[in-house]
């Protein structure tokens, strides 16, 4: 099997029949040896510690919405003016958020059994939603300074917890730390589990990757990596370009512009997110990645269209007093649709598709694109709403429609496959 993996990874030919035969044999063998998996205390604890950063991320993203007016009034700020200390803090938060948002799902994906991987990595989104819901609700009853200080707690817990969880077994294997690799894998699987076959498969795949040339930033953009880069970077950008950073950051302003109660709208947003994420966790390894992504894109598009028309009706005094409720319905559909697919499944896909030899570099490029798109949406959203509230949401509906086409045409299905099987199945696409 080692020779088959090596040939599959190193081959640049287009002999489809030979390639498919080798892939079939490898995936068949792997299916035999990876059918059983167990959830151990260390598996749960490691995922929890990793995703405390996700909780902080959600908390930070939603933090500004319930206290936005209070901060601007107390510090005498406007959309055109800012305090340098506030800017410095936001810069530091943005840097740490970008790292956590990419590294945490990757870390969890690398040590989780294939039949549990989707749900475990999706927990990243559950913690995001929990963090943002907490910020929305707590921000209604306490001052903005206290709300900021509370955000320190999960970060402190994560720093302490990092001393008690193992390093990623696959990363240790790539660094040729064999003893540490086996110890980490055994720790995560439990002392009663025989890890010999799983360890052998990971070793053979890592050894084959070691024979490939070292990949730098220039080599990363070769044709053989074009497909995974397109999928990974495309999803990383669309996660934010569909508009969630703007909607969450300016939720209060949106409800106010639509003529709806800010308090009621904020509470509705906070309570809606968690059931939606729970549905995504339940469906992740049952329906597969692609159906959830496409269903989510349809929901996002519908929510934006409804909200856009609500603003049109409000501006033209149509539908009487119903247009604010229509805006709330559209925003709720948007927020409910996001974590089920685009927001959650994208993190799962990007944690699965990159081969180990380019994972760090490719992931860094995707993270850079993701946060540049998040910054663009967050920065431009307020100005866009001043230009045209309805036009803003119609543009976002168009982006969601493009996301649907992108997923349908390009994104692979990774449900039920080991990471090695995923990498092999897409290694010859576009070659």
NORWORA-V454474 format. One record per pair of residues at least 24 apart in sequence whose C-alpha atoms are under 8 Angstrom apart, sorted by sequence separation. I is the first residue (numbers start at 0). J is the second residue. If there is no record, write none. Layout:
# NORWORA-V454474
i=I j=J
i=I j=J
This chain:
# NORWORA-V454474
i=305 j=329
i=306 j=330
i=0 j=25
i=304 j=329
i=302 j=328
i=303 j=329
i=302 j=329
i=303 j=330
i=301 j=329
i=302 j=330
i=172 j=201
i=302 j=331
i=172 j=202
i=302 j=332
i=303 j=333
i=301 j=332
i=302 j=333
i=169 j=201
i=173 j=205
i=301 j=333
i=59 j=92
i=172 j=205
i=173 j=206
i=299 j=332
i=300 j=333
i=298 j=332
i=299 j=333
i=298 j=333
i=299 j=334
i=173 j=209
i=299 j=336
i=298 j=336
i=299 j=337
i=298 j=337
i=56 j=96
i=296 j=336
i=295 j=336
i=296 j=337
i=294 j=336
i=295 j=337
i=56 j=99
i=295 j=338
i=52 j=96
i=56 j=100
i=295 j=339
i=296 j=340
i=295 j=340
i=296 j=341
i=53 j=99
i=294 j=340
i=295 j=341
i=52 j=99
i=53 j=100
i=292 j=339
i=293 j=340
i=52 j=100
i=291 j=339
i=292 j=340
i=291 j=340
i=292 j=341
i=53 j=103
i=291 j=341
i=52 j=103
i=257 j=309
i=288 j=340
i=292 j=344
i=50 j=103
i=257 j=310
i=291 j=344
i=292 j=345
i=49 j=103
i=257 j=313
i=288 j=344
i=49 j=106
i=110 j=167
i=49 j=107
i=109 j=167
i=110 j=168
i=241 j=299
i=109 j=168
i=110 j=169
i=279 j=338
i=109 j=169
i=271 j=331
i=275 j=335
i=279 j=339
i=288 j=348
i=46 j=107
i=106 j=167
i=275 j=336
i=278 j=339
i=279 j=340
i=283 j=344
i=45 j=107
i=272 j=334
i=276 j=338
i=351 j=413
i=264 j=327
i=268 j=331
i=271 j=334
i=272 j=335
i=275 j=338
i=276 j=339
i=259 j=323
i=267 j=331
i=271 j=335
i=275 j=339
i=279 j=343
i=257 j=322
i=258 j=323
i=259 j=324
i=348 j=413
i=257 j=323
i=268 j=334
i=272 j=338
i=352 j=418
i=351 j=418
i=259 j=327
i=354 j=422
i=42 j=111
i=57 j=126
i=58 j=127
i=61 j=130
i=62 j=131
i=65 j=134
i=254 j=323
i=257 j=326
i=352 j=421
i=353 j=422
i=53 j=123
i=57 j=127
i=61 j=131
i=65 j=135
i=351 j=421
i=352 j=422
i=53 j=124
i=56 j=127
i=57 j=128
i=58 j=129
i=59 j=130
i=60 j=131
i=61 j=132
i=64 j=135
i=50 j=122
i=54 j=126
i=55 j=127
i=57 j=129
i=58 j=130
i=59 j=131
i=62 j=134
i=66 j=138
i=254 j=326
i=46 j=119
i=50 j=123
i=53 j=126
i=54 j=127
i=57 j=130
i=58 j=131
i=61 j=134
i=62 j=135
i=65 j=138
i=66 j=139
i=70 j=143
i=254 j=327
i=53 j=127
i=54 j=128
i=56 j=130
i=57 j=131
i=58 j=132
i=61 j=135
i=65 j=139
i=69 j=143
i=110 j=184
i=51 j=126
i=54 j=129
i=55 j=130
i=58 j=133
i=59 j=134
i=36 j=112
i=50 j=126
i=54 j=130
i=58 j=134
i=62 j=138
i=66 j=142
i=53 j=130
i=54 j=131
i=66 j=143
i=110 j=187
i=36 j=114
i=310 j=388
i=311 j=389
i=33 j=112
i=310 j=389
i=33 j=113
i=34 j=114
i=309 j=389
i=307 j=388
i=308 j=389
i=307 j=389
i=306 j=389
i=307 j=390
i=62 j=146
i=307 j=391
i=62 j=147
i=307 j=392
i=306 j=392
i=307 j=393
i=304 j=392
i=303 j=392
i=304 j=393
i=303 j=393
i=59 j=150
i=243 j=334
i=58 j=150
i=303 j=395
i=304 j=396
i=303 j=396
i=243 j=337
i=302 j=396
i=55 j=150
i=300 j=395
i=301 j=396
i=300 j=396
i=299 j=396
i=300 j=397
i=55 j=153
i=300 j=398
i=54 j=153
i=55 j=154
i=300 j=399
i=299 j=399
i=300 j=400
i=52 j=153
i=51 j=153
i=52 j=154
i=297 j=399
i=51 j=154
i=238 j=341
i=296 j=399
i=297 j=400
i=237 j=341
i=238 j=342
i=296 j=400
i=51 j=156
i=52 j=157
i=51 j=157
i=296 j=402
i=297 j=403
i=234 j=341
i=238 j=345
i=296 j=403
i=48 j=156
i=49 j=157
i=48 j=157
i=293 j=402
i=235 j=345
i=293 j=403
i=234 j=345
i=292 j=403
i=48 j=160
i=49 j=161
i=48 j=161
i=293 j=406
i=235 j=349
i=292 j=406
i=293 j=407
i=234 j=349
i=231 j=348
i=289 j=406
i=231 j=349
i=289 j=407
i=45 j=164
i=44 j=164
i=45 j=165
i=231 j=352
i=289 j=410
i=289 j=411
i=41 j=164
i=139 j=262
i=289 j=412
i=288 j=412
i=227 j=352
i=287 j=412
i=288 j=413
i=227 j=353
i=287 j=413
i=288 j=414
i=287 j=414
i=136 j=265
i=236 j=365
i=244 j=373
i=248 j=377
i=135 j=265
i=136 j=266
i=235 j=365
i=239 j=369
i=284 j=414
i=135 j=266
i=235 j=366
i=238 j=369
i=245 j=376
i=284 j=415
i=232 j=364
i=236 j=368
i=240 j=372
i=244 j=376
i=245 j=377
i=249 j=381
i=136 j=269
i=228 j=361
i=232 j=365
i=235 j=368
i=236 j=369
i=239 j=372
i=240 j=373
i=244 j=377
i=245 j=378
i=135 j=269
i=231 j=365
i=235 j=369
i=239 j=373
i=242 j=376
i=245 j=380
i=132 j=268
i=133 j=269
i=232 j=368
i=236 j=372
i=240 j=376
i=245 j=381
i=132 j=269
i=232 j=369
i=236 j=373
i=239 j=376
i=131 j=269
i=132 j=270
i=219 j=357
i=132 j=272
i=219 j=360
i=214 j=356
i=219 j=361
i=129 j=272
i=213 j=356
i=214 j=357
i=128 j=272
i=129 j=273
i=216 j=360
i=41 j=186
i=42 j=187
i=128 j=273
i=215 j=360
i=41 j=187
i=42 j=188
i=208 j=355
i=209 j=356
i=39 j=187
i=125 j=273
i=128 j=276
i=208 j=356
i=39 j=188
i=38 j=188
i=39 j=189
i=205 j=355
i=37 j=188
i=125 j=276
i=36 j=188
i=124 j=276
i=125 j=277
i=242 j=395
i=241 j=395
i=240 j=395
i=241 j=396
i=241 j=398
i=121 j=279
i=122 j=280
i=240 j=398
i=241 j=399
i=121 j=280
i=237 j=398
i=118 j=280
i=121 j=283
i=117 j=280
i=118 j=281
i=32 j=196
i=33 j=197
i=32 j=197
i=118 j=283
i=237 j=402
i=117 j=283
i=118 j=284
i=117 j=284
i=115 j=284
i=114 j=284
i=29 j=200
i=230 j=409
i=230 j=410
i=173 j=355
i=64 j=247
i=60 j=244
i=64 j=248
i=63 j=248
i=64 j=249
i=170 j=355
i=61 j=247
i=62 j=248
i=63 j=249
i=64 j=250
i=65 j=251
i=60 j=247
i=61 j=248
i=64 j=251
i=60 j=248
i=227 j=425
i=4 j=203
i=5 j=204
i=8 j=207
i=226 j=425
i=4 j=204
i=8 j=208
i=65 j=265
i=1 j=203
i=5 j=207
i=9 j=211
i=224 j=426
i=226 j=428
i=1 j=204
i=4 j=207
i=5 j=208
i=223 j=426
i=226 j=429
i=223 j=427
i=225 j=429
i=223 j=428
i=1 j=207
i=223 j=429
i=222 j=429
i=223 j=430
i=222 j=430
i=124 j=338
i=204 j=419
i=124 j=342
i=201 j=419
i=124 j=343
i=123 j=343
i=121 j=343
i=121 j=344
i=121 j=346
i=120 j=346
i=121 j=347
i=120 j=347
i=117 j=347
i=108 j=347
i=104 j=346
i=108 j=350
i=104 j=347
i=108 j=351
i=101 j=346
i=105 j=350
i=104 j=350
i=105 j=351
i=101 j=350
i=101 j=362
i=101 j=366
i=98 j=366
i=97 j=366
i=97 j=367
i=97 j=370
i=117 j=414
i=114 j=415
i=113 j=415
i=114 j=416
i=113 j=416
i=113 j=417
i=112 j=417
i=113 j=418
i=109 j=418
i=29 j=417
i=26 j=420
i=25 j=420
i=22 j=420
i=22 j=423
i=22 j=424
i=13 j=427
i=8 j=423
i=7 j=423
i=11 j=427
i=13 j=430
i=8 j=426
i=12 j=430
i=11 j=430
